[in-house]
């Protein structure tokens, strides 16, 4: 019989044995393996094709985009009324309501257009009522809230009391006509009709109102089979501080019957509406997952929203905190710079089960790591430390490379955020350097680790031929880097489990799936086997589920963060231009380091290293060049820069003396960057700089553009609010009575110096009704702010009782800020465009848009104050 050559036999035995990079300090392989290792013909190749790396990157990019498209952009086909019938939901019918409400123009609280919007909703409901099933009872209540005070203390409401007056809402209750007990347990569906003063509100939230009207039409045809009532609340006052929801919960008799609240909101202008808040009891979202045809929810969104990273609030906060209701909060989130879903699955599990699952995985992981280190001894421990060093270097290099771009952009672009209208530019501007930095950082760690493993290899594998040592060290290093990625996600799992972060399930997926694939295809209990390059199948199996779970969410979250850069500057002029870019850069770098840690470990023994360096550099240079050349404008008419143009009449008194009012037009922006280009486009004598500090009570402006041209027209001195001290009783318990007249304004903000004042009470002068009672009140930076908003019949004259601190320290002028010398700071808003304002608004660049929120002044604002006396 022909015998096989000895060298061939050795190669065959080795190839059958090589499966892992697990190493041992002891040579327990026996004589047979020793003979194999002594064979000079044995070959171990530490090399991977660059085409494999290229294919893996292509799969990652296209796979992530495909998941995103399927999860967030694949919408159901809109249906007509004829297609859905009486009981179905027609997107075409809902869109008719959106168009009708948008045609009214902006309809903020107190405007005539809001009354028109309320009338439209009422008439639409009456039409639905006429066609309702004969066994369905529909009750319509035009609810009027005379006044109230919202004292929420969480999030944006710390240090504030939100007072409202003369608010009108439309409340519709649908229930079985012959089952009166159904009215005792109701489902609340809520949204708001009012808009900010600067926008028609197609997205926020006429679309929500339209959905509710179309839902009500369908429910009116089959509610005779319901066991519970459905209450539709079309409220007003949400944009001024959730006042509509507050007035319903505290004053409407039906509020006591509500058992679950569903809030419809918008944080963008379209896309799929998904759950971004739920709870506190899990049964609401569990039942939604069971019955919804197209369920959509992301716990990550709730984690971020509740963390305060997104400066916003919805009516759901009132329902959850004030009324103690469980429920669901839906919102659109596409194109947040402008500010239904098809998913085939939705997984929900309770925190108790999550804790058990997380704890089990953590304990098993720690046990495996401990056992591995004990078996491997000192060498294994040091190898682990060096592999962790590669992780640290990966993060440092990635964040550093991408953050450098954040400082460069303001120097080469007309806007420090040139990617707002073209979000994909972020891939080249931040993604490419973040990837390059992550790769180079891990490469440095790989070289250090490989060097150590090569030096100690003769001690760990005494009979390994010299010609194999370099390749074995590289392959061992590759496996240690892969396992370092597992350790990274284990740490995140432990942190998320400790703080009970809802999105911790992602860390679980990124740990368990790659670990399972590694254990299935790579690990071995035999210490004698030499390592092979990690299998491509290991990466594909290990990352399939994690990418499926997180890639779509990561892209959506990235778009949201990029969009919020338009409103990043809360106090214009106080934030460095590069700060928003740094946040985007760090976020992108974190995404790269977290999601590509396994893939990067495959590159170091391949021939793709230089190709990756060149490719990422080219993408970066092309992106920077496009920004520098202005190929892509930072803002467009569709994705505009957020600006405010305000006619200011300032009568602020810092030392109690009577001053002549100063009037000017102010232009400022919550978007990073100067306004020189915008000011030049408008003309009208605008001068930009930081020399004119504006205190709008609810916020301040340190950088703005202003002009005095024509500013003395369009207002009268009788429009200026008045603050008058009626009575001041000094002594151990000092009390001061102050009268305030806001003139024509039913929207104003008053800040009270809590370094001087212990408590206060606010009353309506004409009716003597108490609006804000005595009691504990929070403060921020020594001030408590009252934000008042009301309808056309809201009061304008008030009595303020101040109760001074007994052991207060007398405020002096030396070394004290101007604001600290003031006792009261008042701003009144009037939604009226003066002649110079009309001229400027007509000349406003097409890439700019007026921005409004609850703290923003209207187009005409009066400022006054009362000094400490």
C-alpha positions in Angstrom: 0.0 0.0 0.0 1.3 3.5 -0.9 2.1 5.5 2.2 1.4 9.2 2.7 4.5 11.4 3.1 5.3 12.4 6.7 4.9 16.1 6.0 1.5 15.7 4.5 0.4 13.6 7.4 1.6 16.3 9.8 -0.3 19.0 7.9 -3.5 16.9 7.9 -3.3 16.3 11.6 -2.6 20.0 12.3 -5.4 21.3 10.1 -7.9 18.9 11.9 -6.7 20.0 15.3 -6.5 23.8 14.8 -9.7 25.5 15.9 -8.9 28.0 18.6 -6.6 30.5 20.0 -7.0 29.2 23.5 -3.5 28.8 25.0 -2.0 27.3 28.1 1.1 27.9 30.3 1.7 24.1 30.3 2.6 21.8 27.5 0.2 18.9 28.0 -0.2 17.9 24.4 1.7 14.6 24.6 4.4 13.2 22.4 2.3 13.0 19.3 1.5 16.7 19.2 5.1 17.5 20.1 6.2 15.6 17.0 3.8 17.6 14.9 5.0 20.9 16.3 8.6 19.8 15.6 7.8 19.2 12.0 9.4 21.9 9.9 6.8 21.5 7.2 3.9 22.7 9.4 2.4 26.0 8.1 0.2 28.4 10.1 -0.9 31.4 8.0 -2.0 34.5 9.8 -3.7 36.2 6.9 -7.1 37.1 5.7 -8.2 38.3 2.3 -8.9 42.0 1.9 -11.9 41.0 -0.2 -13.5 39.4 2.8 -13.1 42.6 4.8 -14.6 44.6 2.0 -17.5 42.2 1.7 -18.1 42.4 5.5 -18.2 46.2 5.4 -20.6 46.2 2.4 -22.9 43.7 4.2 -22.8 45.8 7.4 -23.7 49.1 5.6 -26.4 47.8 3.3 -27.8 45.5 6.0 -28.1 48.3 8.5 -29.8 50.6 5.9 -32.1 47.8 4.8 -33.2 47.2 8.4 -33.8 50.9 8.9 -35.8 51.2 5.7 -38.0 48.3 6.6 -38.5 49.4 10.2 -39.1 53.1 9.7 -39.7 54.0 6.0 -41.8 51.1 4.8 -45.3 52.6 5.3 -48.7 50.9 4.8 -50.5 52.0 1.6 -52.9 54.9 2.3 -56.5 53.8 2.0 -59.6 55.8 0.9 -62.9 55.8 2.7 -64.4 53.5 0.1 -61.7 51.0 0.7 -62.0 50.9 4.5 -65.7 51.3 4.9 -67.5 52.7 7.9 -65.4 51.0 10.6 -61.9 51.3 9.1 -59.2 54.0 9.2 -58.7 56.1 6.1 -55.5 58.0 5.7 -57.0 60.0 2.9 -59.8 61.3 5.2 -57.3 62.1 8.0 -55.2 64.1 5.5 -58.3 66.2 4.6 -58.5 67.3 8.3 -54.8 68.2 8.3 -55.1 70.3 5.2 -58.2 72.1 6.6 -56.5 72.9 9.9 -53.2 74.0 8.3 -55.0 76.4 6.0 -56.1 78.4 9.1 -52.5 79.4 9.7 -50.8 79.5 13.1 -53.4 79.1 15.9 -51.7 79.7 19.3 -53.6 80.2 22.5 -55.5 83.5 22.5 -55.8 83.8 18.8 -58.8 84.1 16.6 -57.5 81.3 14.4 -57.6 78.9 17.4 -61.3 79.7 17.8 -61.7 78.7 14.1 -59.8 75.5 14.7 -62.0 74.6 17.7 -65.0 75.3 15.5 -63.7 73.1 12.8 -63.1 70.2 15.2 -66.6 70.6 16.8 -68.3 70.6 13.4 -66.4 67.5 12.3 -67.5 65.7 15.5 -71.1 66.7 14.9 -70.9 65.3 11.4 -69.5 62.0 12.8 -72.3 62.0 15.5 -75.0 62.2 12.9 -73.8 59.1 11.1 -72.9 57.1 14.3 -74.4 53.6 14.9 -77.8 53.9 16.5 -76.6 51.8 19.5 -73.6 54.1 20.1 -73.9 57.1 22.4 -71.7 60.2 21.6 -71.4 63.0 24.1 -69.7 66.3 23.2 -68.6 68.7 25.9 -67.2 72.1 25.0 -65.1 72.4 28.1 -64.0 75.8 29.4 -61.2 76.0 31.9 -61.5 79.3 33.7 -58.1 79.2 35.3 -55.6 76.9 36.9 -51.9 76.5 38.0 -49.7 73.7 36.8 -47.0 72.9 39.4 -45.2 70.0 37.8 -41.6 69.9 39.2 -39.9 67.5 36.9 -37.8 68.1 33.8 -38.5 71.5 32.1 -40.8 72.6 34.9 -38.4 72.9 37.8 -38.5 76.4 39.2 -41.7 77.3 37.4 -45.5 77.7 37.9 -47.5 77.6 34.8 -50.7 79.6 35.1 -53.5 79.4 32.5 -56.8 81.1 32.0 -59.7 81.0 29.6 -58.9 77.8 27.8 -61.4 76.0 25.6 -61.3 72.3 24.8 -63.5 69.8 22.9 -64.1 66.6 24.7 -65.9 63.7 23.1 -67.0 60.5 24.9 -68.1 57.4 22.9 -69.7 54.5 24.6 -72.4 51.8 24.2 -75.8 53.5 24.5 -77.3 50.6 26.6 -74.4 49.9 28.9 -74.1 52.9 31.2 -71.5 51.1 33.4 -69.0 51.4 30.5 -68.7 55.1 31.3 -67.1 54.3 34.6 -64.0 53.0 33.0 -62.7 54.9 30.0 -59.7 55.0 27.7 -58.4 58.6 27.1 -57.0 59.5 23.7 -55.5 62.9 23.8 -53.8 65.5 21.6 -53.7 69.3 21.2 -55.2 71.7 18.7 -53.1 74.7 19.5 -49.8 75.5 17.7 -46.8 77.8 18.4 -47.2 81.3 17.0 -44.7 80.7 14.2 -46.0 77.6 12.6 -49.2 76.2 11.0 -48.8 73.0 13.0 -49.3 70.4 10.3 -47.0 68.1 12.1 -47.4 69.4 15.7 -50.1 68.5 15.9 -52.9 68.9 13.4 -51.9 65.4 12.2 -52.6 64.1 15.6 -56.0 65.8 15.7 -56.8 64.4 12.3 -55.9 60.9 13.4 -58.2 61.3 16.4 -61.1 62.5 14.3 -60.7 59.6 11.9 -60.5 57.2 14.8 -63.6 58.7 16.3 -65.4 58.1 13.0 -64.5 54.5 13.0 -65.2 53.9 16.7 -68.7 55.5 16.3 -69.7 52.6 14.1 -68.8 49.7 16.4 -68.5 51.0 20.0 -71.9 49.3 20.8 -69.8 46.2 21.4 -67.3 48.0 23.7 -67.1 47.3 27.5 -65.5 50.6 28.2 -65.9 54.2 27.0 -63.4 56.1 24.8 -62.8 59.8 25.6 -61.2 61.9 22.9 -59.7 65.1 24.3 -58.9 67.8 21.8 -57.1 70.2 24.1 -55.5 73.6 23.9 -52.6 75.1 25.8 -50.2 72.3 25.3 -47.6 74.4 23.6 -47.6 76.8 26.6 -46.8 74.1 29.1 -49.2 71.2 29.0 -52.0 73.3 30.4 -54.8 71.7 28.4 -54.1 68.2 29.8 -53.6 69.7 33.3 -57.0 71.5 33.2 -58.8 68.3 32.1 -57.2 66.1 34.8 -57.9 68.6 37.6 -61.2 70.1 36.6 -63.2 67.9 34.2 -65.7 65.4 35.8 -64.9 62.7 33.2 -61.2 62.6 34.3 -62.1 60.4 37.3 -63.3 57.6 34.9 -60.0 57.4 32.9 -58.0 54.2 33.5 -55.5 54.5 30.7 -54.1 57.5 28.7 -52.9 57.5 25.1 -51.2 60.7 24.0 -50.5 61.5 20.3 -47.6 63.9 19.7 -45.0 65.0 17.1 -41.3 65.6 17.4 -40.8 65.9 13.7 -42.9 66.4 10.6 -43.7 62.9 9.5 -42.6 59.3 9.3 -44.0 56.5 11.4 -45.7 57.2 14.7 -44.2 55.0 17.4 -44.2 54.6 21.1 -41.5 56.6 22.8 -42.9 56.5 26.3 -45.0 53.9 28.1 -45.8 52.8 31.6 -45.5 53.0 34.5 -47.5 49.8 34.5 -46.4 47.4 31.7 -49.9 46.0 30.9 -50.6 48.9 28.5 -47.7 48.2 26.2 -48.1 44.4 26.6 -51.7 44.6 25.3 -50.7 47.0 22.5 -48.1 44.5 21.3 -50.7 41.7 21.3 -53.4 43.5 19.3 -51.6 46.1 17.1 -51.5 45.3 13.4 -48.3 47.3 12.9 -46.6 47.7 16.3 -43.7 50.1 16.7 -41.9 51.0 19.9 -38.3 51.7 20.9 -37.3 51.6 24.6 -34.2 53.5 23.7 -36.3 56.6 22.9 -37.8 56.4 26.3 -34.5 56.1 28.0 -33.1 59.2 26.1 -36.3 61.2 26.6 -36.5 60.5 30.4 -32.8 61.3 30.8 -33.5 65.0 29.9 -31.2 64.9 26.8 -34.1 66.0 24.7 -35.5 69.3 26.1 -39.2 68.6 25.5 -42.3 67.5 27.3 -45.7 66.1 26.3 -49.1 65.8 27.9 -48.2 62.2 28.9 -46.2 63.7 31.7 -49.3 65.2 33.2 -51.3 61.9 32.9 -48.5 59.9 34.4 -47.2 62.2 37.2 -50.3 64.1 38.2 -53.1 61.6 37.5 -51.0 58.4 38.1 -52.2 56.9 34.9 -50.5 54.2 32.8 -50.5 54.5 29.1 -48.7 55.1 25.8 -47.1 58.1 24.2 -46.9 58.1 20.5 -44.9 60.6 18.3 -43.6 61.2 14.8 -39.8 61.7 14.7 -38.8 62.1 11.1 -36.9 65.3 10.2 -36.7 66.7 13.7 -34.8 69.6 12.4 -38.1 70.8 11.1 -40.3 69.9 13.6 -47.7 54.3 10.8 -45.5 51.9 11.2 -45.1 48.4 9.8 -43.1 46.0 11.8 -43.7 42.4 11.8 -42.8 41.8 15.4 -42.7 43.5 18.8 -41.1 41.9 21.9 -42.0 42.9 25.4 -40.9 41.5 28.7 -41.2 42.8 32.2 -38.3 44.3 34.3 -38.4 41.3 36.7 -37.8 38.8 33.9 -35.2 41.2 32.4 -33.3 41.3 35.8 -33.3 37.5 36.0 -32.1 37.1 32.5 -29.4 39.8 32.8 -28.2 38.5 36.2 -28.0 35.0 34.8 -25.9 36.1 31.8 -23.7 38.3 34.0 -22.9 35.6 36.5 -22.2 33.0 33.8 -19.9 35.4 32.0 -18.0 36.3 35.1 -17.7 32.6 35.9 -16.3 31.8 32.4 -13.9 34.7 32.5 -12.7 33.8 36.0 -12.2 30.2 35.0 -10.3 31.2 31.9 -8.0 33.5 33.8 -7.3 30.9 36.5 -6.4 28.3 33.9 -4.4 30.7 31.9 -2.5 32.2 34.8 -0.4 35.4 34.7 0.0 35.3 31.0 -3.8 35.2 30.3 -4.4 38.0 32.8 -1.8 40.2 31.2 -3.2 39.4 27.7 -6.6 40.4 28.9 -5.2 43.7 30.2 -3.5 44.4 26.9 -6.6 43.6 24.9 -8.5 46.0 27.1 -5.8 48.6 26.3 -6.7 48.1 22.7 -10.3 49.0 23.6 -9.3 52.1 25.4 -7.0 53.2 22.6 -9.9 52.5 20.1 -12.2 54.8 22.0 -9.6 57.5 22.6 -8.5 57.6 18.9 -12.0 57.4 17.6 -13.4 60.2 19.7 -10.3 62.3 19.2 -10.3 62.0 15.4 -14.0 62.8 15.1 -13.9 65.6 17.6 -11.1 67.4 15.8 -13.5 67.8 12.9 -16.0 69.5 15.3 -13.4 72.3 15.8 -12.5 72.6 12.1 -16.0 73.0 10.7 -16.7 76.5 12.2 -13.5 77.6 10.5 -14.2 76.4 7.0 -18.0 76.7 6.7 -20.5 79.5 6.9 -22.3 77.5 9.5 -20.7 75.3 12.3 -23.4 72.7 11.5 -23.2 72.4 7.7 -24.8 69.0 7.7 -28.3 69.9 8.8 -29.9 69.9 5.4 -27.8 67.0 4.2 -27.5 64.6 7.2 -25.6 62.0 5.2 -22.6 64.4 5.3 -22.1 63.2 8.9 -20.9 59.9 7.5 -17.9 61.6 5.8 -17.4 64.4 8.3 -17.5 62.3 11.5 -18.1 58.7 10.6 -15.0 58.3 8.5 -12.5 59.8 11.0 -14.2 57.9 13.8 -13.8 54.7 11.9 -10.2 55.5 11.0 -9.4 56.4 14.7 -11.1 53.3 16.0 -9.1 51.1 13.6 -5.8 52.8 14.3 -6.3 52.8 18.0 -7.2 49.1 18.0 -4.2 48.4 15.6 -1.8 50.0 18.1 -3.3 47.8 20.8 -3.0 44.8 18.5 0.7 45.4 17.9 1.4 45.8 21.6 -0.5 42.6 22.4 1.0 40.7 19.5 4.5 41.7 20.7 3.8 40.5 24.2 2.4 37.2 23.0 5.3 36.7 20.7 7.8 37.2 23.5 6.1 34.8 25.9 5.2 32.2 23.2 8.3 30.0 23.9 7.2 29.7 27.5 3.6 28.8 26.7 4.3 26.6 23.7 7.8 25.2 24.3 8.0 22.9 21.2 6.5 25.4 18.7 8.9 25.8 15.7 10.3 29.3 15.3 8.8 29.7 11.8 5.3 29.5 13.4 5.7 31.8 16.3 4.9 35.1 14.6 1.8 33.7 12.9 0.5 32.1 16.1 1.1 35.3 18.1 -1.0 37.3 15.5 -3.8 34.8 15.6 -3.8 34.7 19.4 -3.9 38.5 19.4 -6.9 38.5 17.0 -8.9 36.2 19.3 -8.1 38.3 22.4 -9.4 41.4 20.6 -12.6 39.6 19.7 -13.0 38.6 23.3 -12.2 42.1 24.5 -15.4 43.2 22.5 -17.3 40.6 24.6 -15.9 42.2 27.8 -16.9 45.7 26.6 -20.5 44.6 26.2 -20.5 42.7 29.5 -19.5 45.9 31.3 -22.3 47.8 29.6 -24.8 45.0 30.5 -23.8 45.2 34.1 -24.1 49.0 34.2 -27.5 48.9 32.4 -28.8 46.2 34.7 -27.7 48.1 37.8 -29.4 51.3 36.8 -32.4 49.4 35.2 -32.0 51.1 31.9 -34.7 49.8 29.5 -32.4 49.5 26.5 -30.0 47.2 28.3 -31.4 44.4 26.1 -29.2 45.7 23.3 -26.1 45.0 25.4 -27.4 41.5 26.1 -27.8 40.8 22.3 -24.3 42.2 21.5 -22.8 40.1 24.2 -24.7 36.7 24.0 -24.9 36.4 20.2 -21.2 36.9 19.4 -20.2 34.8 22.4 -22.5 32.0 21.3 -21.0 32.1 17.7 -17.5 32.1 19.1 -18.2 29.2 21.4 -19.9 27.2 18.7 -17.3 27.7 15.9 -14.0 28.8 17.5 -13.6 27.7 21.1 -11.9 24.4 22.1 -10.9 22.7 25.4 -7.7 21.3 23.9 -4.7 23.5 24.9 -2.5 21.8 22.3 -4.3 23.1 19.2 -2.8 26.0 17.4 -5.0 29.0 16.4 -6.6 29.6 13.0 -7.9 32.9 11.6 -11.4 33.6 13.0 -14.0 32.2 10.7 -16.1 34.7 8.7 -19.2 32.6 9.6 -18.5 33.4 13.3 -18.9 37.1 12.6 -21.9 36.7 10.4 -23.8 34.4 12.9 -22.7 36.5 15.9 -23.7 39.9 14.5 -26.9 39.0 12.7 -29.3 39.4 15.6 -27.6 42.5 17.1 -27.6 44.3 13.8 -31.2 43.3 13.2 -32.2 44.8 16.6 -30.1 47.9 16.7 -29.1 49.2 13.2 -32.4 50.8 12.3 -32.7 52.4 15.8 -29.1 53.7 15.6 -29.8 55.4 12.2 -33.0 56.9 13.5 -31.4 58.1 16.7 -28.5 59.6 14.7 -30.9 61.5 12.5 -32.7 62.8 15.6 -29.5 64.0 17.3 -28.5 65.7 14.0 -31.9 67.3 13.7 -31.8 68.7 17.2 -28.7 70.6 16.4 -31.0 73.3 14.9 -32.3 74.0 18.4 -29.1 73.1 20.4 -28.3 76.6 21.7 -30.7 77.2 24.6 -29.2 80.6 25.5 -27.9 82.2 22.3 -24.3 83.4 22.7 -23.5 81.3 25.8 -22.5 78.1 24.0 -19.3 77.6 21.9 -20.0 77.1 18.2 -18.3 73.8 18.2 -20.2 72.3 21.2 -23.0 70.8 19.1 -20.5 69.3 16.7 -18.6 67.7 19.6 -21.8 66.0 20.8 -22.5 64.6 17.4 -18.9 63.6 17.0 -18.7 61.7 20.3 -22.0 60.0 19.5 -20.9 58.8 16.1 -17.6 57.6 17.6 -19.4 55.8 20.3 -21.6 54.0 17.7 -18.5 53.0 15.7 -16.7 51.7 18.7 -19.7 49.8 20.1 -21.0 48.2 16.9 -17.8 47.6 14.9 -15.5 46.3 17.7 -15.9 42.7 16.5 -15.5 43.5 12.8 -12.4 45.7 13.4 -10.7 42.7 15.2 -10.8 40.8 11.8 -8.8 43.5 9.9 -5.4 43.3 11.6 -4.2 40.2 9.9 -5.7 41.1 6.5 -4.3 43.0 3.6 -7.0 45.6 3.9 -5.3 47.8 6.5 -3.9 50.4 4.0 -7.1 50.2 1.9 -9.2 51.2 4.9 -6.9 54.1 5.8 -7.0 55.4 2.2 -10.7 54.9 1.7 -11.7 56.6 5.0 -9.3 59.5 4.3 -10.7 60.0 0.8 -14.3 60.0 2.1 -13.3 62.5 4.8 -11.4 64.8 2.5 -14.2 64.8 -0.1 -16.8 65.6 2.6 -14.7 68.5 4.0 -14.0 69.8 0.6 -17.7 69.8 -0.2 -18.4 71.8 2.9 -15.6 74.2 2.3 -16.7 74.8 -1.2 -20.3 75.3 -0.2 -21.6 72.5 -2.5 -24.3 71.6 0.0 -26.0 74.5 1.8 -26.3 74.1 5.6 -29.9 75.1 5.5 -32.7 75.1 2.9 -36.3 76.2 2.7 -37.4 72.8 3.7 -34.8 72.4 6.5 -34.5 75.9 7.8 -32.4 77.6 10.4 -34.4 78.4 13.6 -34.4 82.1 14.2 -36.4 84.6 16.3 -37.2 88.1 15.2 -38.6 90.2 18.1 -39.6 93.8 18.4 -38.3 94.6 21.9 -39.4 97.5 24.1 -37.1 97.5 27.1 -37.9 99.5 30.3 -35.8 97.4 32.6 -34.7 99.3 35.7 -31.5 98.1 37.5 -31.4 100.7 40.2 -34.9 101.7 40.6 -34.6 104.9 38.5 -37.2 105.8 35.9 -35.8 105.1 32.4 -37.1 106.0 29.0 -38.0 102.8 27.1 -35.5 101.6 24.6 -36.9 100.0 21.4 -35.2 97.9 18.8 -35.6 94.8 16.6 -33.7 91.8 17.7 -32.6 88.8 15.6 -31.2 85.7 17.4 -31.0 82.0 16.8 -31.0 78.7 18.7 -28.9 77.2 15.9 -25.1 77.4 16.5 -23.3 80.0 14.4 -23.3 83.8 13.8 -26.0 85.6 12.0 -23.9 87.9 9.8 -25.0 86.3 6.5 -28.7 86.5 7.6 -28.3 90.1 8.7 -26.6 91.1 5.5 -29.4 89.5 3.5 -32.1 91.4 5.4 -30.3 94.7 5.5 -32.2 97.3 7.6 -29.1 98.3 9.5 -28.7 95.2 11.6 -25.5 95.1 13.7 -24.4 91.7 15.2 -22.4 91.1 18.4 -22.4 90.4 22.1 -22.6 93.9 23.4 -26.4 93.9 23.8 -27.5 91.4 26.5 -31.2 90.5 26.4 -33.0 89.1 29.4 -36.3 87.6 28.2 -37.0 86.3 31.8 -37.4 82.6 30.7 -34.0 82.7 28.9 -31.2 85.2 28.0 -29.5 86.1 24.8 -25.8 87.1 24.7 -25.4 87.1 21.0 -27.8 88.7 18.6 -28.2 91.2 15.8 -30.2 94.3 16.4 -31.4 97.5 14.6 -33.1 100.6 15.7 -34.5 101.4 12.3 -38.2 102.2 12.6 -38.3 100.6 16.1 -40.0 103.6 17.7 -43.2 102.9 15.7 -45.9 100.3 16.0 -46.3 100.5 19.8 -47.5 102.9 22.4 -46.3 103.6 25.9 -49.7 102.5 27.2 -48.7 99.0 25.9 -45.8 98.8 28.4 -46.8 96.7 31.5 -46.9 98.3 34.8 -45.5 97.1 38.2 -46.6 99.2 41.2 -45.9 98.8 44.9 -49.2 99.3 46.7 -48.2 98.5 50.2 -45.0 97.5 52.0 -45.2 96.4 55.6 -41.7 96.1 57.0 -40.7 94.3 60.2 -39.8 90.8 61.3 -42.3 89.4 58.8 -42.1 91.8 55.8 -45.0 91.6 53.4 -45.3 93.6 50.2 -48.4 94.1 48.0 -47.8 94.7 44.3 -50.2 95.3 41.5 -49.3 94.2 38.0 -51.0 95.3 34.8 -50.0 93.4 31.7 -52.1 95.7 29.5 -53.0 94.0 26.2 -51.0 90.9 26.9 -52.5 87.6 28.0 -49.1 85.8 27.7 -46.4 86.8 30.1 -43.5 85.6 32.2 -42.6 86.9 35.7 -39.4 86.0 37.6 -39.3 86.4 41.4 -36.1 86.6 43.2 -36.1 83.8 45.8 -33.0 85.0 47.4 -35.2 87.7 48.8 -38.7 86.3 48.7 -39.7 83.2 50.8 -43.2 82.8 49.3 -45.8 84.6 47.3 -49.5 84.5 46.3 -51.0 85.7 43.0 -54.6 86.8 42.6 -56.8 88.0 39.8 -57.5 91.7 40.7 -61.0 91.9 39.2 -62.4 88.6 40.6 -60.1 88.3 43.6 -59.7 84.6 42.7 -56.5 83.0 43.8 -54.4 81.8 40.9 -51.3 80.7 42.8 -51.7 79.9 46.5 -49.0 80.1 49.2 -46.8 77.0 49.5 -43.4 75.5 48.8 -42.0 76.5 45.4 -38.9 75.4 43.7 -36.3 77.7 42.2 -33.5 77.7 39.6 -30.5 79.9 40.1 -32.3 81.9 42.8 -35.4 82.6 40.7 -39.0 81.2 40.4 -40.7 82.0 37.2 -44.5 82.3 36.5 -45.5 81.6 32.9 -49.0 82.8 32.2 -51.0 82.1 29.1 -54.7 82.6 28.4 -57.4 83.1 25.9 -58.9 86.4 24.8 -60.9 86.8 28.0 -58.0 86.1 30.3 -57.3 88.7 33.1 -54.6 91.3 32.6 -54.6 92.8 36.2 -53.1 90.9 39.1 -52.3 91.3 42.8 -49.0 89.8 43.9 -48.3 89.3 47.6 -44.6 88.9 48.5 -43.4 87.4 51.8 -39.8 88.2 52.4 -37.2 85.9 53.9 -36.8 86.6 57.6 -33.0 86.2 57.7 -32.2 87.4 54.3 -28.8 89.1 53.5 -29.1 92.6 52.2 -28.1 92.7 48.5 -25.5 95.3 47.7 -24.4 96.6 44.3 -20.7 95.7 44.6 -19.8 92.5 42.7 -23.4 91.6 42.0 -24.9 90.9 38.7 -27.6 93.3 37.4 -30.3 90.6 37.7 -29.5 90.0 41.3 -30.3 93.6 42.1 -33.8 93.0 40.8 -36.8 91.8 42.8 -39.1 91.1 39.8 -38.4 90.7 36.1 -41.4 90.8 33.7 -41.9 90.1 30.0 -45.2 90.5 28.2 -45.8 89.2 24.7 -48.1 90.5 22.1 -48.8 88.5 18.9 -48.7 91.6 16.7 -46.4 92.5 13.8 -45.3 96.2 13.9 -44.5 97.9 10.6 -40.7 97.4 10.9 -41.3 93.8 11.9 -43.4 93.2 8.8 -40.6 94.6 6.6 -38.0 92.4 8.2 -40.1 89.3 8.1 -40.7 89.8 4.4 -36.9 90.0 3.9 -36.1 87.0 6.1 -33.9 84.6 4.1 -35.6 81.6 2.7 -33.3 79.3 4.6 -34.5 80.8 7.9 -37.8 80.1 9.8 -39.3 81.7 12.9 -39.1 79.2 15.8 -41.6 79.1 18.7 -41.8 77.3 22.0 -43.4 77.9 25.4 -40.5 80.2 26.5 -40.1 82.1 23.2 -41.3 85.7 23.0 -43.9 86.6 20.4 -43.2 89.2 17.7 -43.6 92.1 20.1 -42.2 91.9 23.6 -42.1 94.4 26.5 -39.6 94.1 29.2 -39.8 95.8 32.6 -38.7 95.1 36.2 -38.8 96.1 39.8 -35.6 96.6 41.8 -34.9 95.5 45.3 -36.0 98.2 47.8 
